[in-house]
Amino acid sequence: MSAKQLSNRGAIWSAKLPGAQGDRKPEPAHPAGGFQMHRPGVTSPAPVRGTAADGPPRPEDSAADHLHRPASDPPEMLADDALLDLSTDVAGKDVEDTLARLDAELVGLANVKRRVREIAALLLIDRARQRFGLQATRPTMHMSFTGGPGTGKTTVALRMAEMLHALGYIRKPKVHTVTRDDLVGQFIGHTAPKTKEALAKAAGGVLFIDEAYYLFRPENERDYGQEVIEILLQEMENERTSLVVIFAGYPDRMETFFSANPGLSSRVAHHIEFPDYTHDELMAIAELMVRQENFRFDPEAAQAFSRYLKLRMARPRFANARSVRNALERCRLRQAKRLVELHRPVGRTDLITLTDSDVLGSSVFADALADEGAPP
């Protein structure tokens, strides 16, 4: 999807990872109190990303070149009694920008955002410890995201990739999303190549496995999903310095999935739960989506949409922010039909305003009336 705000905890309204930022003049030396960090598997300790001081981009210096510049001297080790200002970390601004985008894109999700900030703090402190020569096991970043559809899992994965890249944990701010069909083959010898191809595409970044529990089908002895799990176990351990795997899906099914695969569960350090949105949060998401698309509810339409949400939330297959987006698309269809049928010139106000008739035309209201009139 392309990144507009408020995605999957409102369904990703758009998400474009920063790619090659173009190139830049040789970077100035950073202050002695600042950080520099080797990227995993890369010899250059250059900062994650340059700053405005780096000057205009150079055509010959691509993003890939930036990751493979000739090695320079590693940052000077600090004395035991030295003090280090964490705010001087060259990745700090990138991380704060990413967290700010996450706050702007997703309504609610306070617990999720707190966990993301905790992970950022962990990696920032790990970088600081290296300046003092303090060695420790590299933090494990494999994760599990559990929650219903439209609760923001994909958006958080995208922002997590940006943050991990900014902190030097992965080489690329990239998320490669797969499902069972992308990994499991249809015949003997087909699964391993498919799985390894997906891993190769995700190398240096994040592999996001949606509805991961479909990999495990114990009722079918001839199913090849278990082969995928065995390959993932090996790669998650052997390539932990260059790959982060995120498993995503419904909470109850994910619990069963991990219970049946304890080796997999033991390699996942961070389990993050994405709760369903409340009515008020969904209304806030709707208002945000409407503004982003240069529309607005008139007062009666806002009240009608609030009633729509109460009815729709009680019906099957409600998908949180994803359902809100779909409902707004249908409101736009009804608005367009209404304006065309006016048979008169229209102004800007006409074009941006959604009225109650654009909302009340939903079949949800008709079904509710039918249910009320049905015999007990």
LINJOCOR-V966614 format. One record per backbone hydrogen bond with DSSP energy under -1.0 kcal/mol. CO is the residue of the C=O (numbers start at 0). NH is the residue of the N-H. If there is no record, write none. Layout:
CO & NH
CO & NH
This chain:
6 & 9
7 & 10
7 & 151
13 & 2
30 & 33
38 & 41
50 & 53
51 & 54
57 & 60
61 & 65
62 & 66
64 & 67
78 & 81
84 & 87
85 & 88
88 & 91
90 & 94
91 & 95
92 & 96
93 & 97
94 & 98
95 & 99
96 & 100
97 & 101
98 & 102
99 & 103
100 & 104
101 & 105
108 & 112
109 & 113
110 & 114
111 & 115
112 & 116
113 & 117
114 & 118
115 & 119
116 & 120
117 & 121
118 & 122
119 & 123
120 & 124
121 & 125
122 & 126
123 & 127
124 & 128
125 & 129
126 & 130
128 & 133
129 & 132
130 & 77
141 & 268
141 & 269
142 & 246
143 & 271
144 & 248
145 & 273
149 & 320
151 & 155
152 & 156
153 & 157
154 & 158
155 & 159
156 & 160
157 & 161
158 & 162
159 & 163
160 & 164
161 & 165
162 & 166
163 & 168
164 & 167
171 & 173
173 & 205
175 & 207
177 & 209
178 & 181
179 & 182
179 & 183
186 & 189
189 & 193
190 & 194
191 & 195
192 & 196
193 & 197
194 & 198
195 & 199
196 & 200
197 & 201
198 & 202
201 & 204
203 & 171
204 & 243
205 & 175
206 & 245
207 & 177
208 & 247
210 & 213
211 & 214
212 & 215
216 & 219
219 & 222
223 & 227
224 & 228
225 & 229
226 & 230
227 & 231
228 & 232
229 & 233
230 & 234
231 & 235
232 & 236
233 & 237
234 & 238
238 & 241
238 & 242
241 & 203
243 & 206
244 & 142
245 & 208
246 & 144
247 & 211
248 & 146
249 & 253
250 & 254
251 & 255
252 & 256
253 & 257
254 & 258
255 & 259
260 & 263
260 & 264
261 & 265
263 & 266
264 & 267
269 & 143
271 & 145
277 & 281
278 & 282
279 & 283
280 & 284
281 & 285
282 & 286
283 & 287
284 & 288
285 & 289
286 & 290
287 & 291
288 & 292
289 & 294
290 & 293
295 & 353
297 & 301
298 & 302
299 & 303
300 & 304
301 & 305
302 & 306
303 & 307
304 & 308
305 & 309
306 & 310
307 & 311
308 & 312
311 & 314
318 & 321
319 & 323
320 & 324
321 & 325
322 & 326
323 & 327
324 & 328
325 & 329
326 & 330
327 & 331
328 & 332
329 & 333
330 & 334
331 & 335
332 & 336
333 & 337
334 & 338
335 & 339
336 & 340
338 & 341
339 & 342
346 & 350
347 & 351
348 & 352
351 & 295
353 & 297
355 & 359
358 & 361
362 & 366
363 & 367
364 & 368
365 & 369
366 & 370
367 & 371
368 & 372
